[in-house]
Amino acid sequence: MSLRTRALVVAAVLTGALVTVIAVSTDSRAGRSELWVTVDKAELAHIVAASANGDSLLKNVEVRAVRSNIAILRLNDLQMEELSRAMHDKFHKCSGYIAFQTEDEALRSADETASVDPQQQLVSYTIDNQATVTPMLALTSEPQNRQVIIDLAAFPNRRHNQQSGLDSANWIYNKWTALAAGRSDTTVDRDAIAALRSRAAQIVPAVADAPEVSSWAGVRPGTPDDAPMIGPTGLAGVHAALGCYRNGILFTPAVADLVASQMLDGKVSAEARAFAPLRFDKNL
């Protein structure tokens, strides 16, 4: 075999190996991004119709089950993006579905949703904070709420990894900035920003010289003793889960588990009593 022939054979073998590696890598990536999604059965018909398109990524969507009026689908990340676009175009929704990490979670959610009685009244209460609420009514008028919905619906998609998602996020940011203008309780604390930057730079040194694009301030839900309020209140059937200050997102799994346990079992553990909302006001 000549040197030229050997070179061509080696190149062919390497090319074939490369194709194999790429194919395996692609399949592996798709497998890791697999999710289970619940959608309304009426909307499932639209998804099935969209999947009839030969170029659609939804053509291989697998319907795992249908419980009552809820369908469970198996999708990958790319199919999720196309489903999001299809939902927006047809139903004018930002998503219209709920994604789960496992099929069991999706099935359990569908069963729980189907078991809910929409006519059941769980709470009876009276709003008695009129002095605070009245000034806010002008900001929550029907025309303004309608316009916000119309403006947000104009964005083709609000997924975080698409341009329209970034554009809609900026729209919301600008809207909140305008609402906060002139309020004394939403002032940006430059010292706090400097302290945050200093701490971040200890982990990522490049942050020290990174340009500041924007900054904003909001109101954090704190309590007099800096501990959250979690548990039953003075109103029958009403449970509180608030006052976590800056740790709300971090505490979410623990708080959700605690509230669910209290509501389902009707018991408050010794540890949870430290967070009882009634520690401040027995009439709360």
C-alpha positions in Angstrom: 0.0 0.0 0.0 1.4 3.4 -1.0 2.0 6.2 1.5 -0.7 8.3 -0.1 -3.2 5.4 0.1 -2.3 4.8 3.8 -2.8 8.5 4.5 -6.3 8.5 2.9 -7.3 5.3 4.9 -6.1 6.9 8.2 -8.0 10.1 7.4 -11.2 8.1 6.6 -10.9 6.2 9.9 -10.3 9.4 11.9 -13.2 11.1 10.2 -15.5 8.2 10.9 -14.4 8.1 14.5 -15.0 11.9 14.8 -18.5 11.5 13.4 -19.1 8.7 15.9 -17.9 10.8 18.8 -20.0 13.8 17.7 -23.1 11.5 17.4 -22.5 10.0 20.8 -21.9 13.4 22.3 -25.1 14.8 20.8 -27.2 11.9 22.0 -25.7 12.1 25.4 -26.4 15.8 25.7 -30.0 15.3 24.6 -30.4 12.5 27.2 -29.2 14.8 30.1 -31.7 17.5 29.2 -34.7 15.2 29.3 -37.8 16.6 31.2 -41.4 15.7 31.9 -44.0 18.3 31.2 -47.7 18.6 32.1 -50.0 20.5 29.8 -53.8 20.9 29.5 -55.4 18.3 27.3 -57.1 20.9 25.1 -53.6 22.4 24.4 -52.2 19.0 23.7 -54.2 19.0 20.5 -52.3 22.0 19.3 -49.0 20.4 20.2 -49.9 17.3 18.2 -50.9 19.4 15.2 -47.6 21.3 15.4 -45.7 18.0 15.5 -47.2 17.1 12.2 -44.8 19.5 10.6 -41.8 17.6 9.2 -39.3 20.2 10.4 -40.8 20.6 13.9 -38.7 19.4 16.9 -42.0 18.4 18.4 -42.6 15.6 15.9 -41.1 13.1 18.3 -42.8 14.2 21.4 -43.9 11.3 23.5 -47.2 11.5 25.4 -46.6 9.4 28.5 -50.0 9.6 30.0 -53.3 11.6 30.2 -54.8 12.1 33.7 -58.2 13.7 33.7 -57.6 16.8 31.5 -53.8 16.9 32.0 -51.3 15.3 29.6 -47.7 14.3 30.6 -45.1 14.6 27.9 -41.4 13.8 27.7 -39.2 16.5 26.1 -35.6 17.6 25.8 -34.3 21.1 26.1 -34.6 22.1 22.4 -38.2 20.7 22.3 -39.0 22.8 25.4 -38.0 26.0 23.5 -40.1 25.1 20.5 -43.0 24.2 22.8 -42.7 27.6 24.5 -42.9 29.4 21.1 -45.9 27.3 20.0 -47.8 28.1 23.2 -47.1 31.8 22.8 -48.2 31.8 19.2 -51.4 29.8 19.7 -52.5 30.6 23.2 -50.7 33.9 23.9 -49.0 32.4 27.0 -45.5 32.7 28.2 -45.3 29.0 28.8 -48.6 27.2 29.5 -46.9 24.1 31.0 -45.0 22.9 34.1 -41.7 21.0 33.8 -40.5 18.3 36.2 -37.3 16.5 36.7 -38.9 13.0 36.9 -42.0 11.3 35.4 -43.2 10.4 38.9 -43.3 14.1 39.9 -45.3 15.0 36.8 -47.8 12.2 37.4 -48.2 13.1 41.1 -48.7 16.8 40.2 -51.4 15.9 37.6 -53.2 13.7 40.2 -53.1 16.4 42.9 -54.4 19.0 40.5 -57.3 16.8 39.4 -58.3 16.2 43.0 -58.7 19.9 43.8 -62.3 21.1 44.3 -62.4 24.6 42.6 -65.6 25.4 44.5 -64.2 24.8 47.9 -63.6 28.0 50.0 -60.6 27.5 52.2 -60.2 30.9 53.7 -62.6 33.6 54.9 -61.0 37.0 55.8 -61.4 40.8 55.7 -58.9 43.3 54.4 -58.6 46.0 57.1 -55.5 47.8 56.0 -57.4 50.4 54.0 -55.0 53.3 54.8 -52.2 51.5 53.0 -54.2 49.9 50.2 -56.1 53.0 49.1 -53.1 54.9 47.7 -52.1 51.8 45.7 -55.5 51.5 43.9 -54.6 54.0 41.2 -51.6 51.8 40.3 -53.7 48.7 40.0 -56.5 50.0 37.8 -57.9 47.8 35.1 -56.6 49.9 32.2 -53.1 49.8 33.6 -53.2 46.1 34.3 -54.6 45.5 30.8 -51.8 47.5 29.2 -49.1 45.6 31.1 -50.5 42.4 29.8 -50.7 43.7 26.2 -47.1 45.0 26.4 -45.7 41.8 27.7 -47.7 39.7 25.2 -46.0 41.6 22.4 -42.7 39.7 23.1 -42.6 36.5 21.0 -41.1 34.6 23.9 -39.8 35.2 27.4 -37.4 32.3 27.8 -34.2 33.3 29.5 -31.9 32.1 26.7 -33.6 33.9 23.8 -33.4 37.5 22.8 -37.0 38.3 23.3 -36.6 36.9 26.9 -33.8 39.4 27.5 -35.9 42.2 26.0 -38.9 41.4 28.1 -36.7 41.3 31.3 -35.4 44.7 30.5 -38.9 46.0 29.9 -39.9 44.7 33.4 -36.8 46.3 34.9 -37.5 49.7 33.3 -41.2 49.4 34.4 -40.2 48.8 38.0 -37.6 51.6 37.9 -40.2 54.0 36.8 -42.6 52.9 39.6 -39.8 53.3 42.2 -38.9 56.8 41.1 -39.3 59.3 43.9 -39.8 56.7 46.6 -37.6 57.1 49.7 -37.7 53.4 50.6 -36.1 52.2 47.3 -32.9 54.2 47.4 -29.7 52.5 46.2 -27.2 52.3 49.0 -23.8 52.9 47.4 -21.9 51.6 50.5 -23.9 48.4 50.3 -23.0 48.0 46.7 -19.3 48.6 47.4 -19.4 46.0 50.2 -21.0 43.4 47.9 -18.4 44.1 45.2 -15.6 43.7 47.7 -16.9 40.4 48.9 -17.5 39.1 45.4 -14.0 40.1 44.3 -12.5 37.8 47.0 -14.1 34.9 45.1 -13.8 36.3 41.5 -11.0 39.0 41.4 -12.1 40.3 38.0 -15.3 41.6 39.7 -13.3 44.4 41.4 -12.8 46.2 38.0 -16.0 45.1 36.3 -18.2 47.9 35.0 -21.5 48.5 36.8 -24.3 48.2 34.3 -27.2 49.0 36.6 -28.3 48.9 40.2 -31.7 49.0 41.9 -33.2 48.7 45.4 -36.3 47.0 46.7 -38.1 46.4 50.0 -37.1 43.2 51.8 -39.7 41.5 54.1 -38.0 41.6 57.5 -39.3 41.1 61.0 -38.5 42.8 64.3 -36.4 39.9 65.6 -34.9 39.0 62.1 -36.5 35.6 62.2 -39.1 34.5 59.6 -42.8 34.2 60.3 -43.8 30.6 59.5 -46.9 28.9 60.7 -50.6 29.3 61.6 -52.1 32.8 62.1 -55.1 34.0 64.0 -57.3 33.4 61.0 -58.6 29.9 60.6 -57.0 28.1 57.7 -54.4 30.9 57.0 -50.7 30.1 57.3 -47.9 32.6 56.9 -44.6 32.0 55.2 -42.7 35.3 55.1 -40.1 37.6 56.6 -37.1 35.6 55.4 -35.4 38.9 54.4 -32.6 38.3 51.9 -32.7 34.5 52.4 -36.1 33.8 50.9 -34.9 31.9 47.9 -32.4 29.9 49.9 -35.0 28.9 52.5 -37.7 28.1 50.1 -37.4 24.3 50.1 -37.3 24.2 53.9 -40.1 26.7 54.4 -42.3 24.8 51.9 -41.7 21.5 53.6 -42.4 23.1 57.0 -45.7 24.8 55.9 -46.9 21.7 54.0 -46.3 19.5 57.1 -48.2 22.0 59.4 -51.1 22.3 57.0 -51.5 18.6 56.3 -50.7 17.2 59.8 -52.0 20.2 61.9 -48.9 19.9 64.1 -46.2 22.5 64.9 -42.8 21.1 65.9 -40.9 22.5 68.8 -38.3 24.0 66.5 -40.9 25.6 64.3 -42.5 27.4 67.3 -39.6 29.9 67.3 -41.0 31.2 63.9 -44.7 31.3 64.9 -46.3 34.5 63.5 -48.3 34.9 66.8 -45.1 35.6 68.7 -45.6 39.3 67.7 -49.4 39.7 68.0 -51.8 37.1 69.3 -54.5 38.6 67.1 -52.5 38.5 63.9 
